[in-house]
Amino acid sequence: MAAMATDSALLTERPRRPARALAPRKGPIARTVGLDVPFFADKNRAFWVLQSAGWIGYFMLRTLGGVANGVPAMFVVHALLLTATGYSLTLLLASLYRRLITMRALYTVILSLGAVLLASAAFSVIETWSNATFVKPGGSVVGVQWFGAILLNFALLAAWSALYYGINYYLLLEEEIDQRARLESQASTAQLAMLRYQLNPHFLFNTLNSISTLVLLKQTERANAMLARLSSFLRYTLANEPTAQVTLAQEVETLKLYLEIEKMRFEDRLRPHFRIEAQTIGARLPSLLLQPLIENAIKYAVTPSETGADIWLTAVPEGEYVRIEVADNGAGGQDALVATQSTGVGLANTRDRLAQAYGERHRFATGKNEHGGFSVTVEIPLDARPLTG
């Protein structure tokens, strides 16, 4: 019993309601305009949509600005040429940025600024030539006009570059967050499976050792009966995934099957009692969550005593939670409350599985009970499913 008392009480806060993620829109209209999938699900398609929309908007603004200032009709050709130039230059920049974005940040900034300066200079040369050819034929290009054009074009291409990097860094961050979430989910599932698999060798060792003893004592009927019960219990455990969820009613039936096996070993020394309130039988919990608690009670209360011990399993509703208690009347007394590190896997296993399955939505406590023995109390949500199996 002293080893059972090594896990101190763990009290956690009540759950917070998780935020709901926005789901893609559905319906024929949404599918027609592409709203049934995330916009950046296809990054290549998203780039061409934004690129084309942006430069079409640039063309319209330049054209409308020229019309408002009373420029000749050939200004439309000038605006179209500038749009085509900007469109082409930004495609070249995008091709370069795809390589620069993988470099160190300092190199990316320096090389990107250099590329924008060169592109702005080329853009300004074409703009001033086009202006002298289509808008003001016969006019000469002076340095002030070229310098003014390069400043405006530098601002335009710098804004385009900032938008390009901003969107791509955002998408990279989203990918890393999604990958991290997947890895955390896989790690959580793997840890739950590992915790479940810890139970089987420990339980099998004790049961097979008892069967071996019965065979040596030539008590073949009892050995066969124990083997049959063990077969039924293992069939259940193998039929369920290590991360499977079961109702409390199913868990109790499994515990009764387990106790029938142990009853073959301890006979009248093992006296189990169940009090399961009807409101709690639908609560869902990880499969075989309570089995190590019963096993610890047998190990530390029944085994050391010549007269055995009683074990109580109770489940009662408490608001939105169900309170499950595994208690015994073993002779641990005050020694059961000594806070030393347990060498067993039972309580630690259950505590870790609760943390993995429910996060902060659970309560775990140990202590002395009114029978003079040891108790483990677990509170889990009554109606909610675990976060993971």
C-alpha positions in Angstrom: 0.0 0.0 0.0 2.9 2.4 0.7 4.0 2.2 -2.9 0.5 3.0 -4.0 0.4 6.2 -2.1 3.4 7.7 -3.9 1.4 9.7 -6.4 0.2 13.0 -4.9 -3.1 14.5 -5.7 -3.2 16.3 -9.0 -6.0 19.0 -9.2 -6.6 20.6 -12.6 -8.8 23.4 -13.7 -12.2 22.9 -15.3 -12.1 22.7 -19.1 -12.2 25.7 -21.4 -14.4 25.4 -24.5 -12.0 25.0 -27.6 -12.3 27.5 -30.4 -14.0 26.2 -33.5 -12.1 26.4 -36.8 -13.8 28.0 -39.7 -14.8 25.4 -42.3 -14.8 26.0 -46.0 -18.1 27.1 -47.5 -20.2 24.5 -49.3 -22.7 24.5 -52.1 -22.8 24.9 -55.9 -22.1 28.6 -55.9 -19.2 28.2 -53.6 -17.8 25.4 -55.8 -18.2 27.6 -58.9 -16.2 30.5 -57.4 -13.7 28.3 -55.6 -14.8 29.1 -52.0 -15.3 25.4 -51.2 -11.6 25.0 -50.7 -9.0 27.3 -48.9 -7.7 29.9 -51.3 -4.0 29.0 -50.7 -4.6 25.2 -50.9 -3.1 25.5 -54.4 -0.3 28.0 -54.0 0.5 28.1 -57.7 -3.1 28.9 -58.6 -3.3 31.5 -55.8 -0.1 33.2 -57.1 -1.4 33.6 -60.7 -4.8 34.8 -59.4 -3.2 37.5 -57.2 -0.6 38.4 -59.8 -3.1 38.9 -62.6 -5.6 40.7 -60.4 -3.0 43.0 -59.0 -1.6 44.1 -62.4 -5.1 44.4 -63.9 -5.9 46.8 -61.1 -2.6 48.7 -61.8 -3.6 49.0 -65.5 -7.0 50.3 -64.6 -5.7 52.8 -62.1 -3.1 54.2 -64.5 -5.6 54.4 -67.3 -8.2 56.1 -65.2 -5.6 58.5 -63.8 -4.5 59.4 -67.3 -8.1 60.0 -68.4 -8.8 62.2 -65.4 -5.7 64.3 -66.4 -6.9 64.7 -70.0 -4.0 62.8 -71.6 -4.3 61.6 -75.3 -5.8 58.2 -76.1 -2.3 56.7 -76.8 -1.9 56.8 -73.0 -3.8 53.5 -72.9 -0.9 51.9 -74.9 1.5 53.5 -72.5 -0.4 52.0 -69.5 -0.6 48.6 -71.2 3.1 48.6 -71.9 3.9 49.5 -68.3 1.5 46.8 -67.1 3.1 44.2 -69.3 6.6 45.3 -68.1 5.7 45.2 -64.5 4.0 41.8 -64.9 7.1 40.4 -66.6 9.5 41.9 -64.1 7.6 40.6 -61.1 7.5 37.1 -62.6 11.3 37.2 -62.8 11.5 38.5 -59.3 9.2 35.7 -58.1 11.5 33.1 -59.8 14.5 34.7 -58.0 12.6 35.0 -54.6 11.8 31.3 -54.6 15.5 30.7 -54.3 16.3 33.6 -51.9 13.5 32.7 -49.4 15.5 29.5 -48.5 18.6 31.5 -47.6 19.5 33.3 -44.4 17.4 36.3 -43.6 20.2 38.8 -44.0 21.2 37.5 -47.4 17.6 37.4 -48.5 17.0 41.0 -47.6 20.2 42.3 -49.2 19.8 40.4 -52.5 16.1 41.2 -52.7 16.8 44.9 -52.3 19.4 44.7 -55.1 17.0 42.8 -57.3 14.3 45.5 -56.7 16.7 48.3 -57.5 17.8 46.7 -60.8 14.1 45.9 -61.7 13.1 49.5 -60.8 15.8 50.9 -63.0 14.8 48.8 -66.0 11.1 49.6 -65.3 11.9 53.4 -65.3 13.9 53.2 -68.5 10.9 51.6 -70.3 8.5 54.0 -68.7 10.3 57.1 -69.6 10.9 55.9 -73.2 7.2 54.9 -73.5 6.1 58.3 -72.2 8.3 60.1 -74.7 7.1 57.9 -77.5 3.3 57.5 -76.9 2.3 60.2 -74.5 4.5 63.2 -75.4 6.0 62.3 -78.9 9.2 64.2 -79.6 9.8 65.1 -76.0 13.2 64.5 -74.5 13.9 62.5 -71.4 15.6 64.4 -68.6 17.3 63.0 -65.5 14.6 64.3 -63.2 11.9 62.4 -65.0 13.9 59.2 -64.9 14.8 59.7 -61.2 11.2 60.4 -60.3 10.0 57.3 -62.2 12.6 55.1 -60.5 11.5 56.2 -57.0 7.8 55.4 -57.8 8.7 52.1 -59.4 11.0 51.1 -56.6 8.1 51.8 -54.1 5.8 49.7 -56.3 8.1 46.7 -56.7 9.2 46.9 -53.0 5.5 46.7 -52.0 5.0 43.8 -54.4 8.1 42.0 -52.9 6.9 42.6 -49.4 3.5 41.1 -50.2 5.2 38.2 -51.9 7.4 37.4 -48.9 4.7 38.1 -46.4 2.3 35.6 -48.1 4.9 33.0 -48.5 6.3 33.3 -45.0 2.7 33.1 -43.7 2.2 29.9 -45.7 5.4 28.4 -44.5 4.4 29.2 -40.9 1.0 27.6 -41.5 2.7 24.5 -42.9 5.0 24.3 -39.9 2.0 24.7 -37.5 0.0 22.0 -39.3 3.0 19.7 -39.3 3.7 20.3 -35.6 0.0 19.6 -34.8 0.2 16.3 -36.8 3.4 15.3 -35.1 1.9 16.1 -31.7 -1.2 14.1 -32.5 0.9 11.2 -33.6 3.1 11.5 -30.5 0.0 11.6 -28.3 -1.5 8.5 -30.0 1.8 6.7 -29.8 2.2 7.5 -26.1 -1.3 6.3 -25.4 -0.6 3.1 -27.2 2.6 2.7 -25.3 0.9 3.2 -22.0 -1.7 0.6 -22.9 0.9 -1.9 -23.9 2.7 -1.4 -20.6 -0.3 -3.1 -18.9 -0.4 -6.4 -20.8 3.1 -7.8 -19.9 2.6 -6.9 -16.3 -0.8 -8.6 -16.0 0.2 -11.6 -18.2 3.2 -12.3 -16.0 1.0 -12.6 -12.8 -1.7 -14.6 -14.5 0.6 -17.0 -16.3 2.6 -17.5 -13.1 -0.7 -18.4 -11.3 -1.6 -20.9 -14.1 1.9 -22.4 -13.9 1.4 -22.9 -10.1 -2.0 -24.6 -10.6 -0.5 -26.9 -13.2 2.4 -27.8 -10.9 -0.2 -28.5 -8.2 -2.1 -30.7 -10.7 -5.2 -28.5 -10.3 -6.0 -28.8 -14.0 -9.6 -27.8 -13.8 -8.8 -24.5 -12.1 -5.9 -24.0 -14.5 -8.2 -24.5 -17.5 -10.8 -22.2 -16.1 -8.3 -19.5 -15.6 -6.9 -20.0 -19.1 -10.5 -19.7 -20.5 -11.0 -16.4 -18.6 -7.6 -15.2 -19.7 -8.5 -16.0 -23.3 -11.7 -14.0 -23.0 -9.9 -11.0 -21.5 -7.1 -11.0 -24.1 -9.7 -11.3 -26.9 -11.3 -8.1 -25.6 -8.0 -6.2 -25.3 -6.8 -7.3 -28.7 -10.1 -6.5 -30.3 -9.8 -2.9 -29.1 -7.2 -0.4 -30.4 -4.8 0.8 -27.8 -6.3 4.3 -28.1 -9.9 3.1 -28.3 -12.7 4.7 -26.2 -15.2 2.7 -24.4 -18.2 3.5 -22.2 -17.9 3.2 -18.4 -20.4 0.3 -18.6 -18.0 -1.6 -21.0 -15.0 -0.8 -18.8 -16.8 -2.2 -15.8 -17.7 -5.4 -17.6 -14.0 -5.8 -18.6 -13.0 -5.2 -15.0 -15.4 -7.9 -13.8 -13.8 -10.3 -16.3 -10.4 -9.3 -15.0 -11.5 -9.9 -11.4 -12.9 -13.3 -12.3 -9.3 -14.2 -13.3 -7.9 -12.8 -10.1 -10.6 -14.5 -8.1 -9.2 -17.8 -9.2 -6.0 -16.9 -7.5 -7.3 -15.3 -4.3 -10.7 -16.9 -3.9 -12.5 -15.4 -0.8 -9.6 -13.1 0.0 -10.7 -10.9 -2.9 -14.0 -9.2 -2.3 -15.0 -6.7 -5.1 -18.0 -4.4 -4.8 -19.5 -2.2 -7.5 -21.7 0.9 -7.2 -22.2 2.5 -10.6 -24.9 5.1 -10.9 -27.1 4.8 -14.0 -26.3 8.4 -15.1 -22.6 7.6 -15.5 -22.7 4.4 -17.6 -22.5 6.3 -20.9 -19.4 8.3 -19.9 -16.5 7.5 -22.3 -13.0 6.9 -21.2 -9.8 5.2 -22.6 -10.0 1.4 -22.7 -8.6 -0.3 -19.6 -8.0 3.0 -17.8 -9.2 1.6 -14.5 -7.6 -1.8 -14.7 -4.2 -0.8 -13.2 -6.0 0.8 -10.3 -7.8 -2.4 -9.5 -4.5 -4.3 -10.0 -2.7 -2.0 -7.6 -5.4 -2.5 -5.0 -5.0 -6.3 -5.3 -1.3 -6.1 -5.1 -1.1 -3.8 -2.1 -4.2 -4.6 -0.2 -5.3 -8.2 -1.0 -1.9 -9.9 -1.5 -0.2 -9.0 1.8 -3.2 -9.8 4.0 -4.1 -13.3 5.1 -7.7 -12.4 5.2 -7.6 -10.4 2.0 -9.4 -7.1 1.5 -12.5 -5.5 0.0 -12.2 -3.4 -3.1 -14.9 -0.8 -4.0 -15.4 0.7 -7.4 -17.9 3.6 -7.4 -19.0 6.0 -10.1 -21.3 8.9 -9.3 -22.2 12.0 -11.3 -21.0 15.4 -10.0 -22.4 18.2 -12.2 -20.8 17.9 -15.7 -18.3 15.3 -14.4 -18.4 11.7 -13.3 -16.4 10.9 -10.1 -14.9 7.4 -10.2 -13.2 6.0 -7.0 -11.3 2.8 -6.5 -10.9 2.2 -2.8 -9.8 -0.7 -0.6 -9.6 -1.5 3.1 -6.0 -2.7 3.1 -3.9 -2.5 6.2 -1.8 0.4 4.8 -3.0 2.9 7.4 -1.0 6.1 7.6 1.9 4.4 5.7 -0.3 4.5 2.6 0.0 8.3 2.6 3.8 8.4 2.7 4.9 10.5 -0.3 7.7 8.4 -1.8 8.3 7.7 -5.5 6.4 4.6 -6.6 8.3 2.0 -8.6 5.1 0.6 -10.1 3.4 1.6 -13.3 -0.2 1.6 -12.2 -0.9 5.1 -10.9 1.7 6.8 -13.1 0.2 5.0 -16.1 -3.3 6.1 -15.3 -2.2 9.7 -14.5 -0.4 9.9 -17.8 -3.2 8.4 -19.8 -5.7 10.9 -18.3 -3.4 13.8 -19.2 -3.0 12.6 -22.7 -6.7 11.9 -23.2 -8.3 14.9 -21.4 -5.7 17.6 -21.1 -6.9 19.8 -18.3 -10.4 18.4 -18.3 -9.8 15.9 -15.5 -9.0 15.5 -11.8 -6.8 12.9 -10.2 -6.3 12.4 -6.5 -5.0 9.8 -4.1 -5.4 9.5 -0.3 -6.7 7.6 2.7 -10.4 6.6 2.8 -13.0 6.0 5.5 -12.3 2.3 5.4 -8.7 2.9 6.6 -7.3 1.9 3.2 -6.2 3.6 0.1 -8.3 5.4 -2.6 -7.7 6.7 -6.1 -10.3 9.3 -7.3 -10.7 10.2 -10.9 -13.0 12.8 -12.4 -13.6 13.0 -16.1 -16.2 14.8 -18.2 -19.6 13.1 -18.1 -20.7 13.8 -21.7 -17.5 14.8 -23.5 -15.3 12.5 -25.4 -11.5 12.4 -24.7 -9.3 14.6 -26.8 -7.6 11.5 -28.1 -8.2 7.8 -27.7 
